[in-house]
Amino acid sequence: MKKAFALIAALVLSGGLDAEGASKKTGPSMKDLDQVVIEVNEKKLTLGEIEQRLNQLAPAVRIRIRKNKGRFLEGLAQEELLYQEAVRQKIGESPRIQKRIERLKRRLVIEEFLKQDAEKASASEQQLRDFFLANRERFRRREAVTLAHIVLKTEKEAWDAVAELRKGTPFAQVARQRSIFEGTRDSGGMMGTAERGALDKAIEDVAFKLPIGQSSDPIRTSVGWQVIRVLERVGAADAKYEDVKNDVKLVYSELKRRESYEALLRRLGEGAKVKVHADRFR
């Protein structure tokens, strides 16, 4: 039982699962949606109800669930068993649970209210273009570098790693064998891409000058001695609206959402009697 529920939790909470191998099947027909998939005592769970739950999840999560459908359905059945027993014991009627339900209800109602209020303001294509032109610098591509690194405890260990690299040992191999930084060690030291200003200054001073593909001398940083290799570097460049349209829409929508939220609070506050006794809160 624990394994099944652990699977459900993992699938629901995972954000970046691999979407490779997605099914190309079309969705179930209306007739299929009425089919009963799970029966627990008198409770029947149809395919439509299960699909409705799945549609609230990210596509990659749904793919993963379908690959493990047997365990997923077993988990749903076990969940229903537990719920029925909890209802039989009147767990939901306890004052503690009722208070939690009320808090959850308040949060959901507020979230839906704010969502509906935000949806009232939709941006036109011209508004997005005007916003882009007025904030062009904000969307300008910044200078960035893609790095791999090896992190060592001492300067001597760092020079030993450099010596091994200069003998021709692949950077990724040295990183896996020597790096003390668990977050990147297994990936061969891959740090990813960072814009100028986002790195440790000691690293940045080297990273934006080091030739691509060449390993650096040891660099002393706050997490230890590091040896880096530049895998790619891109220069700053002006943005084109067509290339950053999605980013423009996200930024514009967020700004409008905040403006709408603040205006809403001001409007509600004007007609309300609100007193905050901060001195009583200790």
Buried (B, 14 or more C-beta within 10 A) or exposed (E): EEEBBEBBEEBEEBEEBEEEEEEEEEEBEEEEBEEEBBEBEEEEBBBBBBBEEBEEBBEBBBBBBBEBEEBBBBBBBBBBBEBBEEEEEEEEEEEEEEEEEEEEEEEEEEEEEBEEBBEEEEBEEEBBEEBBEEBEEEBEBEEBBBBBBBBBEEEEBBBBBBEBBEEEEEBBEBBBEBBEBEEBBEEBBBBEEBBEEEBBEEBBEBBBEBEEEEBBEBBEBEEBBBBBBBBEBEEEEEBEBEEBBEEBBEBBBEEBBEEBEEEBEEEEEEEEEEEEEEEEEE
